[in-house]
């Protein structure tokens, strides 16, 4: 479910920083949880490194 929320949030926004993404998912922006990072790692593992890209600290959808 978290992975789906990440993909939808990035699709709708066009790109978000880590703090913005955590906030959109209901976590405090300054929290030290690795839940979001782990979900992004798993998405990249399944769909490839270029599925979610990080450019200058902004996560966005790349390509499958």
N, C-alpha and C positions, 0 to 999 in steps of 0.2 A: 504494500500500500504506500509506503514512504517513497519508494522508487517511482511509482506512478505520479505522486504528488510533485516530486522534483521535476520530472519531465514536463508535466503540465505547467508548472510555474515558470520554467525556463522558456517554454514555447510561448506562453502568453506575454511574458515580459520582454523577451528578446535577449535577456542577459541580466544576471544579478551577481552582486558580490556575495561572499560567503555569509556575511552578517545579514544581508537582505534575504538571502535564501533561508537561513535559519529562522528569521522573523516570519517569513511567509509560511513556514511549516509549523509555526507555533512554539518555537524555541526562543529563548532569550538570545538576542544578537551577540552578546558577549559570553555566552556559555561555553564551557570547555569540552562539551560532549563531542565525540567522534562519530556519532550516529549518522549524521548527514554525510560526512567524509566517507564512511564505510559504504553507504548506499551508492554514492557516486562511483566509488571503486568497483563495486559489484556491477553496476550498469556498464562501466567501461570494460569489465572483464567479459561480460556476455555479448555486448554489441560492438566492441572494439574501442581502441583508445580515442578515436576521433568522434565518438558519439557525443561526449560532453567535453568541450574544450575550455581551457582557462587561459584567457588573454589578459595580462596585466591585472590579475586578481578578479576578473569578471568571468563567471561561468556562463556558458551559452551552449545551445545545441549545435553540434557539428553535423556530421553525416554518419550514416550506418555503413 
